[in-house]
Amino acid sequence: MDIQAIIDQVVQTVTNAPEKINDILADPRAAIEDITGQTLGEGDLTQIVDGVKDRVLSGGIDLSAIDLSQIDLSKLGGITSLLGGGSGSSPLEGIMGGIGSLFGKK
């Protein structure tokens, strides 16, 4: 499966089951591998997360059904390290920023 097809599959899954965002935020590799049934390489994961982030930022995913209070941040463990320590180096930082911007936060 090519990267674009995986991005499409992840976007479709999140659109149909917004609660899946918890799994993606907690462990993106495991969640995406579970959604697709494929093992991902490191470069693949980055491309996929970037593609999903771009869809979120462009409004290509309807996140209005997500209750932000239901996102289990405890699954994130060391959120700072997962988000690149605020350095902007982690793809998850872009997803979190995109979700926040949809709800008026930056």
C-alpha positions in Angstrom: 0.0 0.0 0.0 1.4 3.4 -0.9 1.7 6.3 1.5 -1.2 8.2 0.1 -3.5 5.2 0.4 -2.4 4.7 4.0 -3.1 8.4 4.7 -6.5 8.0 3.1 -7.2 5.0 5.2 -6.2 6.7 8.5 -8.2 9.8 7.6 -11.3 7.6 6.8 -10.9 5.7 10.1 -10.6 8.9 12.2 -13.6 10.4 10.3 -15.7 7.3 11.0 -14.4 6.7 14.6 -13.1 10.0 16.0 -12.2 8.3 19.3 -9.3 6.6 17.3 -7.4 9.9 17.7 -6.6 8.7 21.3 -4.8 5.7 19.9 -3.0 7.7 17.3 -1.8 10.3 19.8 -0.8 7.6 22.3 1.2 5.5 19.9 1.0 6.6 16.3 3.0 3.7 14.9 0.9 1.0 16.6 -2.4 2.8 15.8 -1.6 3.2 12.1 -0.3 -0.3 11.8 -3.5 -1.5 13.5 -5.6 0.5 11.1 -3.7 -0.6 8.0 -2.5 -4.1 9.0 1.0 -3.1 7.7 4.3 -2.7 9.4 5.7 0.9 8.9 9.2 2.1 8.5 10.3 5.3 10.3 10.2 7.4 7.1 6.8 6.0 6.3 5.5 7.0 9.7 6.7 10.5 9.4 5.2 10.9 5.9 1.9 9.4 7.1 1.7 11.6 10.2 2.6 14.7 8.1 -0.1 13.8 5.5 -2.8 13.3 8.2 -1.7 16.6 9.8 -2.1 18.4 6.5 -5.6 17.0 6.2 -6.4 18.1 9.7 -5.1 21.6 9.1 -6.9 21.9 5.7 -10.2 20.9 7.3 -10.2 17.6 5.4 -11.1 15.7 8.5 -14.3 16.6 10.4 -13.1 16.6 14.1 -16.3 18.3 15.4 -17.4 15.0 16.9 -14.3 14.7 19.1 -14.9 15.6 22.7 -11.5 17.0 23.7 -12.2 16.3 27.3 -12.3 12.6 26.3 -8.8 12.5 24.9 -6.9 10.5 27.4 -3.6 12.5 27.8 -2.4 10.0 30.4 -1.7 7.6 27.5 0.8 10.1 26.2 3.2 9.5 29.1 6.0 12.0 28.5 4.0 14.3 26.3 6.9 16.8 26.1 9.3 14.2 24.6 6.6 12.9 22.2 5.9 16.4 21.0 9.6 17.0 20.3 10.2 18.9 23.5 8.6 22.0 22.0 11.3 22.1 19.4 8.8 21.5 16.5 10.7 18.3 15.6 7.9 15.8 16.1 5.1 15.1 13.7 2.8 14.8 16.6 3.3 18.4 17.5 1.7 19.4 14.2 -1.3 17.1 14.8 -1.8 18.5 18.3 -1.4 22.1 17.0 -3.9 21.3 14.2 -6.5 20.0 16.5 -6.0 22.9 18.8 -6.3 25.4 16.0 -9.6 23.9 15.0 -10.9 24.7 18.4 -9.4 28.2 18.5 -6.2 27.4 20.4 -2.6 27.6 19.2 
